[in-house]
Amino acid sequence: MMPGTGTEVTVGPPSALRWRPSPLLRRLTAVSVLALCLAAVLGRAELVLVATPLLWWLASADRTLPTDVRVGTRGDPDRCQEGEEVTVSCVVRFDGLVNISSAVLPLPAGLELLHAPELPACAVDRVTLTWRLRAVRWGRRRTGSLSLAVRGPGGLCLAIVNGPVAEVIVLPAPAATDAVLLPAELPRRVGEHPVASPGSGLEFEGLRPYRPGDRPRQVNWAVSARRGELFVTTRQDERSFDLIVLIDAFLRVGPFGRDSLDLSVRGASGLARAHLRHGERVGVVAVGGSLRGLAPGVGAHQFHRVAEAVLDVRLNDSFVDPDVNTLPPTVLPHGALTVFFSPLLDERARLTARELRRTGHPLTVVDVLNAAPHTARRSSLDSTAVRLWRLDRAADRWELRQSGVPVVLWDELVPLSAALRPVRGHPIPGRWP
């Protein structure tokens, strides 16, 4: 669970309470007026004695009513991942005693109620109400406005207190994977991936005779003693690379909670976390009617930046063809390893994959489509149409593979590491400018 910004709820400025008569007040008023009318008509003084305490109670009801209220609402933590629990707390302060009748907090889709707060049984001047929720789907979730019904002393007056909304940022749960993909050529940048060239890494490469300028600590004294001349140990160079995960935001198909966009953002988050643990620079690009990207970075803070960047990925209804060549090199570095999560249903997504391959980027496509066309009637014509659709998709994947782009299938029913196994042990080719 990600830490929140604190557990203290900050209340807002005071606001005036607007009281209105309760049903009890109306009934008591009716009884008092009826008693006085009967006393006047029938000449019965004892009826006045019955109405007097009721009238005194009604007259003194508004003297003890609070006039101001302060409300504060927040989620704790304000950031969490899918499947984790979160609490929404509301603090209400009055300048007098009131009784709490009901508390209603409308919840958006994506937050599930686990436990509602218990209302105090006696009059209070301050109350803290806590709802325990579960985050079931990623996104920026905003609760509805709190509606708190309170009664004054004696229950003669009612007031409705409205509180501010609370926002809970639900980050996508990263797909569990330890898969680290490698491009065929790595840039000359210090990292932890050994390459077949001499350098200052830790992996053993070979032995060679001593040359002037070699460091004394490179001398292999055991071999030198046997050969009668100085030999030095050479090490493989260790380098790193940039990983850019692309998310297809053209279409969103599939069951609720497991559609193509859900799988894309979870897979992108999991792959980014696995590579960040190995010291790679990771960035993200959303491919839709417009291009939005996050420049590559390193460290744990970059994972949180990637997770927040995918929160803003939404479907784009524009029919403009995105051009990845317009992205600045700071967002899409030349020769960066790219992994494209896409259902491959939109022609613009397939064109984007071909353009990335044409410009020399090592590219892998992860097909995240996990749903087939639904047919209302199981007729031979419908079955034929579905078969043709599947053949057409197989032809699209074959065309990408023929152009040198590996395509793997992932429907979240198997781990992402298993889906990426065909490309894990093989460096992905590309052209390094």
N, C-alpha and C positions, 0 to 999 in steps of 0.2 A: 504494500500500500504506500502510496506517495504521501509525504508529509504535507499537512496543510500549513497555512500561514499563522495558525494559532488557534487556541480553543476559546478565547474570550470573544463574546458576542458584543459588538458595539451597537448601542441603542441610538436611535435617531433623535432629532429635536422633539420637544413636547408638542403635542397637537391636542385640540379641544375635543372632548367627548360630547357627542350629541345623544342626549337621552330622549327616550320616548316612553309613553305609558305602556305598562305591561298588561296582559289580560287580567291579572289579579287586581291591579289598580282600577281597571274598568269595572270589575265586579264589585269591589268594595265601594266605589263611588255610587254605583247603581243602588246598592243596599242602603247606603247612608241617605241618599235622596229619597228613596222610597219610604224609609223610616220617618224622615221629617215630614213628608207629605201626609202620611197616615196620622202622625201626631197632630198636624194642623186640622185635618178633616175630622178625625174622631175625637180630638181633644184628649188624647192619652199622653200624659207627660212622661210615662215610663219609656215610650218610644224615643223621646228626645235623649233620655239617658243611654239608650242603646246606640244611637247615632253619634253621640258626643265623642267617645274614644276612637271611633272610626274616623271621624272628621279630624281629630287631633293627630292621628297617625298619618292621615293623608296630607295634612298641612305641614308636618315636620319631615316628610319623606325626602324633599329636595334639599334639605339643609345639610345632610351628610353625604351627598353624592360627590364623588371625585369629578374634577373638571378637566384634568390633563392626563395624557397617557403618552408613554414613550415606548417605541417598538424597535427591535433589532432582530434580523434573521440572517443566518449564514449556514453554509454546509461545512462539515468537518469530517475528513479533510475536503478542501475545495477541489482537489484533483485525486482521481482514483482510476483504476483500470476496470475493464469489464469483469463482472463476476465478484467484485469486492463490495464490501458493505460501506455505507456512508451514513452519517447522521445529519439531519437538518434541525438546528436548534433555533428556538424563538424565545426571546426574553421580552416580557411586557411589564412595565412599571407604571403604577397608578399613584396618584397623590392622596389616595384613600382606599378603604376596603371595598372589595367587590367580590361577587361570586361568579365563577366561570361556568357557563352553561354548556358551551360546545366550542370546539376548535376544528376547523376544516382547512386543510392544505391541499389544493389541487396538484396532482403529480402529472408530469409530462410522460409521454411514451419513452421508454428507455430506463425509467426508474420504477422499481417494484417495492411496494410497502411490505415491510416485515413486521413492524410493531408500531402501534400508535401510542401517543402519550396518554398517561392517566391524569384526569383532571382533579384538582384539589377539591376535597369535600367541604372545606370551610372557607370563609371569606379571607382573602389575601390582598396585599398591596403590591406584590411582585410574584411573578410566576415564570418558570422556565419550562417550555414544552419541547420535547425531543421526539422526532420521528426517525426510526431506524429503517433505512432503505437499502436495496441492492441495485447496483448498476448493471443492467442487463444488455445495454447497447451503447457503443461509443458515440460521442457527440457532446456538444455544449447543451446541457440540460438546465432549463430554467423552470422552477416551480411556479405555480400560480400564486396570486396574492393571498396571504393568510387572512382568514375570516374568523374572528373570535367574538362570540356572543357572551356578554357579561350582564349581570343583574346587580342593581344597587342593594344596599341593606334593606332587608324586608322583602325584596323581590318585587317592589312596586314599579321600578323603572328598568328599561332595557337599553343597551347600546351595542353597536357593532364596531369592533376594532379591526381595521384592515392593516396588515403588515406588509413590508416590502417583499419582493420575490428574492429567492436565493438561487444562485447559479452554481452548478456542480459540473466540472469538466471531467468527462469520462473518456479516458484514453483507450485506444484499442488494445486488446490483450495481444502481445506479440506472439506469433506462432513459435512454438518450441522447436528450435533448430540450432545445431552447431555447425551447419554447413558453411564453409568458406570457399568461395569460387575464386579462381585465379585467371587473369588474362595471360595470353601467350607471351607477351612482352611487358615487363615492368619498368616504369620510369626510374631514373637514377635518383631515388629518394630513400633515405634510411628507413628500414622497416624490419620485419622479422621473417620474411619469406626468402629462403636461399635461392640463388640463381646460379647457373653454370658459368660463372665468371669470377675471377679472383677478387677478393675484397677483404674487408675487416670483420667478417661475421664470425660465427662460432662453428659452423659446419666444416668438417675436414674436406679439402679438395685434393691435395696431393703434396708431393715433395719435389724440390728442385734445388740445384746447386746455389750456393750463396752468391749474391751479387753485391757490389759496393752500394751502400745506402740502405740495405736491409737492417731492420731493427734487431738488436741482440736477442730480444725475447722471442723472436721468430725462429731462432736456431733450434733445430732438433738435435740435441746433444747425443742421444742414443744412436741415431742413424749416422751422425757425423763420426762417432767413435768407431763404428764398424767399417765405414767406408774410407776413413782416413782423410776426409776433407769435409768442409762445412756444407751442411744441407739445411734448408729452411722449410718450415711447414706453411703451406698456403691454405687459406680459408676461402669459403664461398662468400660472395657478397650477399647481403641481406637487404631487401628493398620492400617498399610498400606501394600501394596504388590507390586510386580513387574509385569508389563505388557509387553509382547513381541509380537509385531505384525509381522507376517510372510507374505511375498509376494511371490506368485507363479510366477517365471520368466521362466517357461518351455515353455509355449505357449502364444500366443497373438491372440485372435479371437474376432470378433465383428466389428461393424461399426467404421469408423474413428472418433477419439475423444471420443468414448465411448466403446472402446474395453475392454477386461478383465483386461489388465494391467493398463489402465487408471482408471478403477473403483477400482482396488486394491490399487493403490497409493493414490487416493483421500480418500477412506475409511480408509486406514491406518493412513493418516494424521489427518483426523477428529477424529478418535477414540483416537489417541495419544493426541491430544489437549484436548479432554474432560477429560481424566484421569490425564493429567498434571495439569489441573485446580484444581483437587482434591488432589494434592500433591503426586500422585503416581510416582514411577520411571518407565520410559517407554524406551524401546529399539526397534530396528527393525532388522529383518533378512530377506535377500533375498535368496530364495530357488531356485536354478537352477542347472546347471551342476557343479557349485561351490557355496560355501556358503560364503556370505558376511554379516557381522553384525555390529551393533552399540550397544555398551554397554548401559544398562539402566542408565538414569539420571533424574534429576528433574529440574523444573524451566522453564521459558520462553525460555532461550537459548537452552534448550534441544529440544524444538519443532522445532527451526530453524535447529538444527543438524539433527533431524529426517527428516525434509523436504528436506534438501540437500542430505541426505543419499539415499532417494528414487529416486533422480535424476539420480543416477548412476545405477539404476536397469535397466538392459537391457536383452534382450533375450539371452539365452546361448544355442548354438547348440550342446553342449557336451552331450554324452549319458552316462556319468558317474552318478551312483546313489549317490546322496548326503546323507551323514550320519550326522544327527543332533547331534549324540553323540560325534562327534569330535569338536563341538563348545566348547570353554572354558566356565567355570562357570561364568566368568565375563560378557559374552555376553548372555548366556542362563542360568540364575540361576536355581538351583534346586527348583521345585515346583512353578515356575513363571507361572502366567496366560498367556496363549498363544491364540491368535486369528489369524487364518490362512485364508487369502483372496486368493481364488483359484477358477478357473473354473472347477476343478476336471476332466480334460480331460486326463492328463498324469498319467500313473500308478505310476510314481515315486512320484507325489504329494500325491496320496492316501496312498502310503507306508510311506511317511513322517508323515502324520496325524496319522496313526496307531502307528508309532514308538514313537511319542510324547505322545500318550495316554498310551502306554505300559510302558514308563518310569515314569508315574505318574504325568505328567503335566496337570493341568486343561485346557482343549482345547475346543474351539468353532471354527467351520468352517463356513466361509461366502462364499457361492457359488455365484460368480460374473458373471457367464455365462449369456449373454443376447441375444444370437443369436442361431438359429437352422440351421441345414444343408440346403443348398440351392439346390433345385431340378430344373433342366432345364425344365422337362416336368412333368405335373401333372398326372401321371399315378398311377394306383393302386399299382404297385410294388414300386414306389417311396414313396407313402404314407405309405406303410407297413414298408419300411426301416426306415423312420423317426420315426414311432411309436415304432419300436424295439429299436432304439437309445434312445428315451426318457425313455422307460422301463429299459434299461440298466443303464441309469443315475439314475433313481429312485432307482434301486437296489443298486447302489454304495452308495447313501445317506442313504438308510435303513441299510446297513451293518455298516456304521459309527455310526449311531444312536444306533444300537444294541451293539456296543462296548463302549457305554457311551459318545459318542462325539455328542453334539448338532450341527445340520446343519441348517442354515437359508439361505434363498434366498434373494439376493439384486441385482436389475438391475438399480439402480439410478433413476428409475421413482417414487419411494417412498422414503421418508427420511430414512436414516440409522437407526435412532431411532426406527421407526416403524418396520423395518426388525429385529432389535434385541430385540423387545418387548418380544418374547417367552422366552428369557434367562435372561432378566434384573432382574426379581424378584426372580430368583432361583439361589442360589450359585452353581457354576460349580464344580462338584466333581473332585478330584484328590488325589494323594498320596503325603503327605509331608514327606520327608525322615527324 
